[in-house]
Amino acid sequence: MLEVEKEKINIIIKAPGQKPRIGQIRPTLEEYKYVVYGDIESIPFPGMDDVDIVVNDMGKLLGLPKNIVIPEYGDILMGTIFFIGVDEKTCMWKSMPEDKIEKVLEYLEKYDLNK
């Protein structure tokens, strides 16, 4: 069976000790796992219903490097993370909303643990 090539979407990638960057990936589980180096878990971005943060769900147990603090949740995110848009009607992931990119980048600058 021929697999249909999926169109790439924009995400914001943040690795520990590095500045965030906009990247493009295909919206597949394999690609999501590749970015965070393992199985994924998502959490809502504080104050935004249309953006999720995707992390390695074993990041703390694996001892991955600290990345950012999320004070609203009283938590620290470990390892490489990425930010992705959420379609509010279908709850499916999509490209990062253009109007939210700057706000996410400002948040990352403020709460980066490796500055």
C-alpha positions in Angstrom: 0.0 0.0 0.0 1.3 3.4 -1.0 1.5 5.8 1.9 0.4 9.4 1.2 3.1 12.0 2.0 1.9 14.2 4.8 2.4 18.0 4.5 4.9 19.4 7.0 3.8 21.7 9.8 5.6 24.4 11.8 6.6 23.8 15.4 8.8 25.6 17.9 11.7 23.3 19.1 13.5 24.0 22.3 16.5 21.9 23.3 18.2 22.3 26.7 20.9 25.0 26.5 19.9 26.2 23.1 17.7 29.0 21.8 14.3 28.0 20.5 13.9 27.6 16.8 11.0 27.2 14.3 11.2 23.8 12.6 9.1 21.8 10.2 8.0 18.2 10.7 5.5 15.8 9.2 2.5 15.3 11.6 3.2 11.7 12.5 3.9 9.9 15.8 7.3 8.8 14.5 8.4 12.4 13.9 7.0 13.6 17.2 9.0 10.9 19.0 12.1 11.6 17.0 12.1 15.3 18.1 11.9 14.5 21.8 14.0 11.3 21.6 11.3 8.9 23.0 7.7 8.5 23.8 5.6 11.6 24.0 3.4 13.3 26.4 1.6 16.6 25.8 0.5 19.4 28.2 -1.5 22.5 27.4 0.6 25.7 27.1 -0.5 27.9 30.1 -3.2 30.3 29.1 -3.6 29.0 25.5 -6.2 26.4 24.4 -4.7 26.2 20.9 -1.0 25.4 21.8 0.4 22.2 23.4 3.9 21.5 24.7 5.2 18.0 23.7 7.8 16.4 25.9 9.5 13.0 26.4 7.2 11.3 28.9 10.2 9.7 30.6 12.4 12.8 30.7 12.7 13.0 34.5 13.2 9.3 35.0 15.9 9.2 32.3 17.6 12.2 33.9 17.4 14.3 30.7 18.9 17.8 31.1 16.6 20.5 32.5 15.1 22.8 29.9 12.4 25.2 31.2 10.3 25.8 34.2 6.5 26.0 33.9 5.6 28.0 37.0 1.8 27.8 36.4 2.1 24.0 36.8 5.0 24.0 39.4 7.0 21.8 37.0 10.3 21.6 35.2 10.4 20.2 31.7 13.4 18.0 30.8 15.1 17.3 27.5 14.1 18.6 24.1 10.5 19.9 23.9 8.4 21.3 21.2 5.3 23.5 20.8 2.5 22.7 18.4 -0.8 24.2 17.5 -4.1 22.5 18.4 -7.2 22.7 16.3 -9.8 23.6 18.9 -12.7 22.0 17.0 -11.1 18.6 16.3 -8.4 18.6 19.1 -5.9 17.5 16.5 -2.4 18.9 16.3 -1.6 21.4 13.5 1.0 24.0 12.6 1.8 26.6 15.2 -0.6 29.5 15.0 1.4 32.5 13.6 -0.2 34.9 16.1 1.1 32.8 19.1 4.7 32.3 18.0 6.1 35.5 19.5 4.3 34.9 22.9 5.7 31.4 23.1 9.2 32.7 22.3 8.9 35.4 25.0 7.8 32.7 27.5 10.8 30.5 26.6 13.2 33.4 27.1 11.7 34.2 30.5 11.7 30.6 31.8 14.7 29.0 30.2 16.8 27.2 32.9 20.0 27.3 30.9 20.5 31.0 30.3 
